[in-house]
Amino acid sequence: MLDSVPPFTLVDVPGSVPLLGHLPGFKKRPLETMFGWWRQHGDALRFRLGPKTLHLFSHPDLAEEILVQQSDRFVKVYDPRRPVGLALVLGNGLVTSSGEVWKRHRRIIQPVFHRSRMAAMADRMAQVGEQRIAGWADREGQPVDIATEMMQLALEVISQTMFTTSMAQHIKHISRALRVSLKYAFDSFHNPLRLPSWVPTPRNREFRSVMQFMDGLIYGLLAERRRTGATHGDLLDLLLQARDEETGAGLSDQELRDEALTIFAAGHETTANALAWTWYLLATHPEAKARFHDELDRVLQGRTPTADDLQHLPYTRAIFDESLRLYPPAPAVQRKAATSTTVGGLPLPAGALVLVGTYNLHRHPAFWSNPDQFLPERWLNGERPASRYAYLPFGAGPRACVGIHFASVEGPLLLALIGRRYDLQLAQETVEPELMVTLRPKGGIRMMLQPRRVPVVSAL
C-alpha cells in the first residue's frame, strides 16, 4: 500500500535525460509509464517531456482540490494561436474551451442531456442496437473485432440521438478519421519536437485529409438542417436556436462545428471503449459472465431492454461501473494553472501543467480493496471508497462530463441488449491497453460471436 498521505511531498521522477527529459520512455508506453512511476514514487510527481514540465497527481484529495475546490484556477489548455492535443481536432468546443465561452456553451448544451430526456433516448438507443446486431447474423461463430463493432454501434447511437440522422453509410470512414485524428492529437501533446501541421509530411497530409472529411460531414449536417427548417428537438436544434442572453447573437458556424464535432467524437469514443473493455473483462471472468447472463434472462425473458429495466439489472450496472473503474475512458485529466497556487500544500507556478491520474486513483490501494481485480459485486455490497474522488470516470466539479446521464443509460442498456443474444468469447491470448486520448484496446479485441438460446417470453 502506498504511504503517500497528506501532507504531500512532490517527487521528481528520476531518469530524466538532457533536452528530452522522460520523453523516450513515456512516448513508448505512456499509461504503463505513469502507472509505474506512481506505484514506485507516490501520489505527487513531477516529470519532463522535452521542454514541458508536468505534474502527475494521483490522490483523491489532490483531485478534489484541482477539479472542484480550485476549478477556476485550473483551466483547459487551449491556445487558439497554437492548438495542441484535442484542440487540433475539436477546436474550442465544450471539452477544450475555458472561461465565458465554456460557460455559455455549457448552458446551451446541458438541457439536451437532462436526466428527464433519457427514457426517450433509451428507446432510440435500443432501436439502433437491434439494427446493428441484426447485421451480426451472418458472422455468428466467427471472430470479429468487438472494439470496432462497439465504436460503430456508439457512432450510430450518438448520430441518431443527438442529430436525428443515420451515419451508417459513413461509419467506416468516420471511424478511421477519428482514429487518425485522435492519435495525431495525442502525439502532438507529448511530442514537443513534432513538425507544424502545415509542413506537408505524409502524416500531416493524412491528418488534414481526415479533418476535411469530418468538417464536410458536420457542416453538411448544419446546412441540411437550415435548408429544410425541420425541427427534431435534438442537440442540433438547440445549437442552431441558441442565442446569447446579452447580445442575442447565435453561435457562429465555427462554434457550431466545434460543438457538434465535440459531442459527436467525445459522445461515442468514451462509451465505445468502455463497452469493449467490459466485454473483455466478462470474457476473462466466466463466473461474472454467467451471473450477468442469468440476470438478463430472468429480467428480460428475451425481449429488448428499456430504460425501466435498468433498475432491475443491478449486476449489469455493477459490471459497467467496475469496468469504468479498471479501464476509465479518460485515464488522465489535464489542466493548466491559470495563476500561481498550491495543491496539497505544494506550490505550483502559473502555467504549470497538471495531470490528475484517474487510472491511478481507480486502483489506489488506500481506497480500494483488491484494486487490480475485476469484482463487480463490490458495487452491490455497498463498498464505496472513503473518498468520492477516488472514482472519477466522468470527471468532477463544474467541468464533469455533460453526458454522464446519457452514458449511464447507454452503457448498461447496450450491454443488456447484446448480452441477452450473444455469449462473446475471447479469440486472442492477450489484450493490451493503449492511451490515445482515451484508453483503447491496442489493435482491437477479437471475439467470437457465439449466439445464446434466448428465453421465450411468456404469452400471458
C-alpha positions as CSV (number, residue, x, y, z in Angstrom):
1,M,0.0,0.0,0.0
2,L,1.3,3.5,-0.8
3,D,2.5,5.5,2.1
4,S,1.8,8.9,0.5
5,V,-0.8,10.6,2.6
6,P,-1.4,14.3,3.2
7,P,0.7,16.4,3.6
8,F,2.2,15.5,0.3
9,T,5.8,15.5,-0.9
10,L,6.5,16.4,-4.6
11,V,8.9,13.8,-6.1
12,D,10.9,14.5,-9.2
13,V,10.8,11.3,-11.3
14,P,14.3,10.0,-11.7
15,G,15.8,9.1,-15.1
16,S,15.4,12.4,-16.9
17,V,17.9,12.9,-19.8
18,P,19.1,16.2,-21.2
19,L,16.8,18.0,-23.5
20,L,14.3,15.1,-23.8
21,G,13.5,14.6,-20.1
22,H,11.4,11.5,-19.7
23,L,10.0,11.6,-23.3
24,P,11.7,8.4,-24.7
25,G,10.1,6.0,-22.2
26,F,6.8,8.0,-21.9
27,K,6.3,8.0,-25.6
28,K,6.6,4.2,-25.9
29,R,4.1,3.3,-23.2
30,P,2.6,6.4,-21.6
31,L,-0.1,4.7,-19.4
32,E,2.2,2.0,-18.1
33,T,5.0,4.5,-17.5
34,M,2.8,6.8,-15.4
35,F,1.3,3.9,-13.5
36,G,4.8,2.6,-12.7
37,W,6.0,6.0,-11.6
38,W,3.0,6.3,-9.3
39,R,3.4,2.8,-7.8
40,Q,7.1,3.5,-7.2
41,H,7.3,7.1,-6.2
42,G,3.9,8.1,-4.8
43,D,0.9,10.4,-5.3
44,A,2.6,13.7,-6.3
45,L,5.2,13.6,-9.1
46,R,6.9,16.0,-11.5
47,F,8.4,14.9,-14.8
48,R,9.5,16.5,-18.1
49,L,8.5,15.8,-21.7
50,G,11.1,17.8,-23.7
51,P,10.8,21.5,-22.6
52,K,7.4,20.9,-20.8
53,T,7.3,20.1,-17.1
54,L,4.2,18.2,-15.9
55,H,2.8,17.3,-12.5
56,L,1.0,13.9,-12.0
57,F,-1.3,13.9,-9.0
58,S,-2.9,10.5,-8.1
59,H,-4.7,11.0,-4.7
60,P,-8.4,11.9,-4.3
61,D,-7.6,14.9,-2.1
62,L,-5.4,16.4,-4.9
63,A,-8.1,15.6,-7.5
64,E,-10.7,17.4,-5.4
65,E,-8.6,20.5,-5.0
66,I,-7.8,20.7,-8.7
67,L,-11.2,19.8,-10.2
68,V,-13.6,21.1,-7.6
69,Q,-12.2,23.5,-4.9
70,Q,-9.9,25.4,-7.3
71,S,-11.7,24.7,-10.6
72,D,-11.5,28.4,-11.5
73,R,-7.7,28.3,-11.2
74,F,-7.1,25.2,-13.2
75,V,-8.2,25.7,-16.7
76,K,-8.2,23.8,-20.0
77,V,-5.0,24.0,-22.1
78,Y,-6.2,25.9,-25.2
79,D,-4.3,28.4,-27.3
80,P,-6.1,29.2,-30.5
81,R,-2.8,30.5,-32.0
82,R,-1.1,27.2,-31.5
83,P,-3.6,24.5,-30.6
84,V,-2.3,21.1,-29.4
85,G,-3.9,17.9,-28.3
86,L,-7.7,17.6,-28.6
87,A,-8.0,21.3,-29.6
88,L,-6.4,20.3,-33.0
89,V,-9.5,18.2,-33.7
90,L,-12.3,19.7,-31.6
91,G,-11.4,23.3,-31.8
92,N,-12.8,25.5,-29.0
93,G,-15.7,23.2,-28.0
94,L,-17.1,22.1,-24.7
95,V,-14.2,19.7,-23.9
96,T,-11.4,22.2,-24.7
97,S,-12.7,25.7,-24.0
98,S,-12.5,27.8,-20.9
99,G,-14.0,30.9,-19.3
100,E,-17.0,32.6,-20.6
101,V,-17.0,30.6,-23.9
102,W,-17.3,27.4,-21.9
103,K,-19.9,28.7,-19.5
104,R,-22.1,29.9,-22.4
105,H,-21.9,26.7,-24.4
106,R,-22.4,24.5,-21.3
107,R,-25.7,26.4,-20.6
108,I,-26.8,25.7,-24.2
109,I,-25.9,22.0,-24.3
110,Q,-26.8,20.9,-20.7
111,P,-30.6,20.7,-21.3
112,V,-30.4,18.0,-24.0
113,F,-28.6,15.7,-21.6
114,H,-31.0,16.2,-18.7
115,R,-31.9,13.0,-16.9
116,S,-35.6,13.5,-17.8
117,R,-34.8,13.0,-21.5
118,M,-33.0,9.7,-21.1
119,A,-36.0,7.4,-21.2
120,A,-37.0,8.6,-24.7
121,M,-33.3,8.4,-25.8
122,A,-33.0,4.9,-24.4
123,D,-35.8,3.7,-26.8
124,R,-33.8,5.1,-29.7
125,M,-30.6,3.5,-28.4
126,A,-32.3,0.2,-28.2
127,Q,-33.6,0.5,-31.8
128,V,-30.2,1.4,-33.1
129,G,-28.7,-1.5,-31.2
130,E,-31.2,-4.0,-32.6
131,Q,-30.5,-2.8,-36.1
132,R,-26.7,-3.1,-35.7
133,I,-26.6,-6.5,-34.2
134,A,-29.1,-7.8,-36.8
135,G,-26.2,-7.5,-39.1
136,W,-24.2,-9.9,-37.0
137,A,-26.3,-12.9,-38.0
138,D,-24.1,-13.9,-40.9
139,R,-20.9,-13.7,-38.8
140,E,-22.1,-15.9,-35.9
141,G,-19.4,-18.3,-34.8
142,Q,-16.7,-16.1,-36.4
143,P,-14.2,-13.8,-34.8
144,V,-14.9,-10.1,-35.0
145,D,-13.1,-7.1,-33.6
146,I,-15.5,-6.2,-30.8
147,A,-13.8,-2.8,-30.3
148,T,-14.6,-1.8,-33.8
149,E,-18.1,-3.1,-33.5
150,M,-18.7,-1.1,-30.3
151,M,-17.2,2.0,-32.0
152,Q,-19.6,1.7,-34.9
153,L,-22.6,1.0,-32.7
154,A,-21.9,4.0,-30.4
155,L,-21.3,6.2,-33.5
156,E,-24.8,5.3,-34.8
157,V,-26.3,5.8,-31.4
158,I,-24.9,9.3,-31.0
159,S,-25.8,10.4,-34.5
160,Q,-29.4,9.2,-34.2
161,T,-30.0,10.6,-30.7
162,M,-28.1,13.9,-30.9
163,F,-28.5,14.7,-34.6
164,T,-31.6,12.6,-35.7
165,T,-29.7,11.3,-38.7
166,S,-28.1,8.0,-39.6
167,M,-24.4,7.8,-40.3
168,A,-24.5,4.2,-41.2
169,Q,-23.2,4.7,-44.7
170,H,-20.2,6.8,-43.4
171,I,-19.3,4.7,-40.4
172,K,-16.1,3.1,-41.7
173,H,-14.8,6.5,-42.9
174,I,-15.8,8.2,-39.6
175,S,-14.1,5.5,-37.5
176,R,-10.9,5.8,-39.5
177,A,-11.0,9.6,-39.4
178,L,-11.4,9.7,-35.7
179,R,-8.8,7.1,-35.1
180,V,-6.2,9.0,-37.2
181,S,-7.1,12.5,-35.8
182,L,-7.2,11.4,-32.1
183,K,-3.8,9.6,-32.4
184,Y,-2.4,12.7,-34.1
185,A,-3.8,14.9,-31.3
186,F,-2.4,12.7,-28.5
187,D,1.1,12.6,-30.2
188,S,1.0,16.4,-30.5
189,F,0.6,16.8,-26.8
190,H,3.6,14.6,-25.7
191,N,5.9,15.2,-28.6
192,P,7.3,18.8,-28.5
193,L,9.6,18.0,-31.4
194,R,6.8,17.5,-34.0
195,L,6.7,19.5,-37.2
196,P,3.9,22.0,-37.5
197,S,0.8,20.6,-39.2
198,W,1.3,22.8,-42.3
199,V,4.5,21.0,-43.2
200,P,3.5,18.5,-46.0
201,T,4.7,15.3,-44.3
202,P,2.7,12.1,-45.1
203,R,1.3,12.1,-41.6
204,N,0.3,15.8,-41.7
205,R,-1.4,15.3,-45.1
206,E,-3.3,12.3,-43.7
207,F,-4.4,14.4,-40.7
208,R,-5.6,17.3,-42.9
209,S,-7.4,14.9,-45.2
210,V,-9.4,13.2,-42.4
211,M,-10.2,16.6,-40.8
212,Q,-11.5,17.9,-44.2
213,F,-13.8,14.8,-44.3
214,M,-15.1,15.4,-40.7
215,D,-15.6,19.1,-41.3
216,G,-17.5,18.4,-44.5
217,L,-19.8,15.9,-42.7
218,I,-20.6,18.3,-39.8
219,Y,-21.0,21.4,-42.0
220,G,-23.2,19.3,-44.3
221,L,-25.5,18.4,-41.3
222,L,-25.8,22.0,-40.4
223,A,-26.6,23.2,-43.9
224,E,-29.2,20.5,-44.4
225,R,-31.0,21.4,-41.2
226,R,-31.0,25.0,-42.1
227,R,-32.2,24.3,-45.6
228,T,-35.2,22.1,-44.6
229,G,-36.1,24.1,-41.5
230,A,-37.1,20.8,-39.9
231,T,-37.1,20.6,-36.1
232,H,-36.4,17.4,-34.1
233,G,-35.8,18.7,-30.5
234,D,-32.3,17.3,-30.7
235,L,-28.9,18.7,-29.9
236,L,-28.6,20.2,-33.4
237,D,-31.8,22.2,-32.9
238,L,-30.6,23.5,-29.6
239,L,-27.3,24.6,-31.1
240,L,-28.9,26.4,-34.1
241,Q,-31.6,28.1,-31.9
242,A,-29.2,29.2,-29.2
243,R,-28.9,32.9,-28.6
244,D,-26.5,34.9,-26.3
245,E,-28.5,36.3,-23.4
246,E,-26.8,39.7,-23.7
247,T,-26.3,40.2,-27.5
248,G,-29.0,38.0,-29.0
249,A,-26.4,36.6,-31.3
250,G,-26.4,32.9,-32.2
251,L,-23.4,30.6,-32.4
252,S,-21.0,31.2,-35.4
253,D,-20.6,28.4,-37.9
254,Q,-17.2,27.7,-36.4
255,E,-18.7,27.4,-32.9
256,L,-21.5,25.2,-34.2
257,R,-18.9,23.0,-35.9
258,D,-16.7,22.7,-32.8
259,E,-19.6,21.8,-30.5
260,A,-21.3,19.3,-32.9
261,L,-17.9,17.6,-33.5
262,T,-17.1,17.6,-29.8
263,I,-20.4,15.8,-28.9
264,F,-20.1,13.5,-31.9
265,A,-16.5,12.5,-31.1
266,A,-16.5,12.5,-27.3
267,G,-20.0,11.2,-27.1
268,H,-19.2,7.9,-28.8
269,E,-15.5,7.3,-28.2
270,T,-15.7,7.0,-24.4
271,T,-18.7,4.7,-24.3
272,A,-17.4,2.5,-27.2
273,N,-14.1,1.9,-25.4
274,A,-15.9,1.3,-22.1
275,L,-18.1,-1.4,-23.7
276,A,-15.1,-3.0,-25.5
277,W,-13.3,-3.3,-22.2
278,T,-16.4,-4.7,-20.5
279,W,-16.7,-7.5,-23.0
280,Y,-13.1,-8.3,-22.5
281,L,-13.5,-8.4,-18.7
282,L,-16.6,-10.6,-18.9
283,A,-14.8,-13.0,-21.3
284,T,-11.9,-13.4,-18.9
285,H,-14.1,-13.8,-15.8
286,P,-16.6,-16.7,-16.6
287,E,-18.4,-16.6,-13.2
288,A,-19.2,-12.9,-13.6
289,K,-20.4,-13.6,-17.2
290,A,-22.6,-16.4,-16.1
291,R,-24.2,-14.3,-13.4
292,F,-24.7,-11.5,-16.0
293,H,-26.5,-13.8,-18.4
294,D,-28.7,-15.2,-15.6
295,E,-29.8,-11.7,-14.6
296,L,-30.6,-10.8,-18.2
297,D,-32.6,-14.0,-18.8
298,R,-34.6,-13.6,-15.6
299,V,-35.5,-9.9,-16.1
300,L,-35.8,-9.6,-19.9
301,Q,-37.0,-13.1,-20.8
302,G,-35.7,-12.5,-24.3
303,R,-37.3,-9.1,-25.0
304,T,-35.5,-5.8,-25.9
305,P,-34.4,-3.9,-22.7
306,T,-35.9,-0.5,-21.9
307,A,-34.8,2.3,-19.6
308,D,-37.2,1.0,-17.0
309,D,-35.4,-2.4,-17.0
310,L,-32.1,-0.9,-15.8
311,Q,-33.3,-0.6,-12.2
312,H,-33.9,-4.3,-12.3
313,L,-30.5,-5.1,-13.7
314,P,-28.2,-4.1,-10.8
315,Y,-25.5,-6.6,-11.6
316,T,-25.3,-5.4,-15.2
317,R,-24.8,-1.9,-14.0
318,A,-22.2,-3.1,-11.4
319,I,-20.3,-4.7,-14.3
320,F,-20.2,-1.5,-16.2
321,D,-19.2,0.6,-13.2
322,E,-16.4,-1.9,-12.4
323,S,-15.2,-1.8,-16.0
324,L,-15.1,2.0,-15.8
325,R,-13.0,1.7,-12.7
326,L,-10.4,-0.6,-14.2
327,Y,-10.3,1.0,-17.6
328,P,-11.5,4.6,-17.3
329,P,-12.1,6.0,-20.9
330,A,-10.1,9.1,-19.8
331,P,-7.2,7.8,-17.7
332,A,-5.8,11.2,-17.0
333,V,-7.4,14.7,-16.8
334,Q,-5.2,17.6,-18.0
335,R,-5.3,21.2,-16.6
336,K,-3.1,24.3,-16.5
337,A,-2.7,26.6,-13.5
338,A,-4.1,30.0,-14.6
339,T,-2.3,31.6,-11.6
340,S,0.3,30.6,-9.0
341,T,-1.4,28.5,-6.3
342,T,-0.8,25.5,-4.0
343,V,-2.3,22.0,-4.2
344,G,-2.0,19.7,-1.2
345,G,0.4,22.2,0.3
346,L,2.6,22.0,-2.8
347,P,3.4,25.3,-4.6
348,L,2.6,25.5,-8.3
349,P,3.6,28.4,-10.6
350,A,1.2,30.0,-13.0
351,G,1.2,28.0,-16.3
352,A,2.0,24.7,-14.5
353,L,0.7,21.7,-16.4
354,V,-1.2,19.2,-14.3
355,L,-2.4,15.6,-14.9
356,V,-5.0,14.1,-12.5
357,G,-4.2,10.4,-12.8
358,T,-7.7,8.9,-13.0
359,Y,-6.4,5.4,-13.8
360,N,-4.2,5.5,-10.7
361,L,-7.0,6.9,-8.5
362,H,-9.2,4.0,-9.5
363,R,-6.5,1.5,-8.5
364,H,-5.3,3.2,-5.3
365,P,-4.8,0.6,-2.6
366,A,-5.6,3.1,0.1
367,F,-9.1,3.4,-1.2
368,W,-9.9,0.1,-2.9
369,S,-9.7,-3.5,-1.7
370,N,-8.1,-5.8,-4.3
371,P,-7.7,-2.8,-6.6
372,D,-6.5,-4.6,-9.6
373,Q,-9.2,-7.3,-9.6
374,F,-12.4,-7.2,-11.5
375,L,-15.1,-7.5,-8.8
376,P,-18.5,-6.2,-9.9
377,E,-20.0,-7.3,-6.6
378,R,-18.1,-4.6,-4.8
379,W,-20.8,-2.2,-6.2
380,L,-23.6,-4.4,-4.9
381,N,-22.1,-4.9,-1.4
382,G,-22.2,-1.2,-0.6
383,E,-18.4,-0.9,-0.9
384,R,-17.5,2.7,-1.7
385,P,-14.1,4.3,-1.4
386,A,-13.5,6.5,1.6
387,S,-13.3,9.5,-0.8
388,R,-15.8,10.1,-3.6
389,Y,-12.9,11.5,-5.6
390,A,-11.3,8.0,-5.8
391,Y,-13.7,7.2,-8.6
392,L,-13.9,9.7,-11.4
393,P,-14.9,8.1,-14.7
394,F,-16.8,11.2,-15.7
395,G,-14.6,13.8,-14.0
396,A,-15.7,16.0,-11.2
397,G,-16.6,19.6,-10.4
398,P,-18.2,22.1,-12.8
399,R,-16.5,20.5,-15.8
400,A,-17.7,17.0,-15.1
401,C,-18.9,15.2,-18.3
402,V,-22.1,16.8,-19.6
403,G,-23.1,13.4,-20.9
404,I,-23.0,11.5,-17.6
405,H,-26.7,10.5,-17.6
406,F,-26.5,9.6,-21.3
407,A,-23.6,7.3,-20.8
408,S,-25.0,5.8,-17.6
409,V,-28.1,4.7,-19.6
410,E,-26.3,3.8,-22.8
411,G,-23.6,1.6,-21.4
412,P,-25.8,-0.9,-19.3
413,L,-28.6,-0.8,-21.9
414,L,-26.3,-1.9,-24.8
415,L,-24.7,-4.5,-22.6
416,A,-28.1,-6.0,-21.8
417,L,-29.2,-5.8,-25.4
418,I,-26.2,-7.6,-26.7
419,G,-25.7,-10.0,-23.8
420,R,-29.2,-11.4,-24.0
421,R,-28.4,-12.6,-27.5
422,Y,-24.7,-13.4,-27.5
423,D,-22.0,-15.0,-25.5
424,L,-18.9,-13.1,-26.5
425,Q,-15.8,-15.3,-26.2
426,L,-12.2,-14.1,-26.4
427,A,-10.4,-15.2,-29.6
428,Q,-6.9,-13.9,-28.8
429,E,-4.5,-14.5,-26.0
430,T,-3.6,-11.0,-24.8
431,V,-5.1,-7.6,-24.9
432,E,-3.0,-4.5,-24.3
433,P,-4.3,-1.0,-23.3
434,E,-3.2,1.9,-25.5
435,L,-3.5,5.5,-24.4
436,M,-4.7,7.6,-27.3
437,V,-6.5,10.5,-25.6
438,T,-8.9,7.8,-24.5
439,L,-8.0,4.3,-23.3
440,R,-8.3,1.9,-26.2
441,P,-7.5,-1.8,-26.6
442,K,-4.4,-1.8,-28.8
443,G,-5.2,-3.4,-32.1
444,G,-8.7,-4.2,-31.0
445,I,-10.2,-7.3,-29.3
446,R,-11.0,-10.3,-31.4
447,M,-14.0,-12.2,-30.0
448,M,-16.3,-15.0,-31.2
449,L,-20.0,-14.1,-31.7
450,Q,-21.5,-17.1,-30.0
451,P,-25.3,-17.0,-30.1
452,R,-27.2,-17.8,-27.0
453,R,-30.6,-19.5,-26.7
454,V,-32.9,-16.6,-25.9
455,P,-35.7,-17.5,-23.4
456,V,-39.2,-17.4,-24.8
457,V,-41.3,-14.5,-23.4
458,S,-44.4,-15.8,-21.6
459,A,-47.6,-15.2,-23.6
460,L,-49.8,-14.4,-20.6
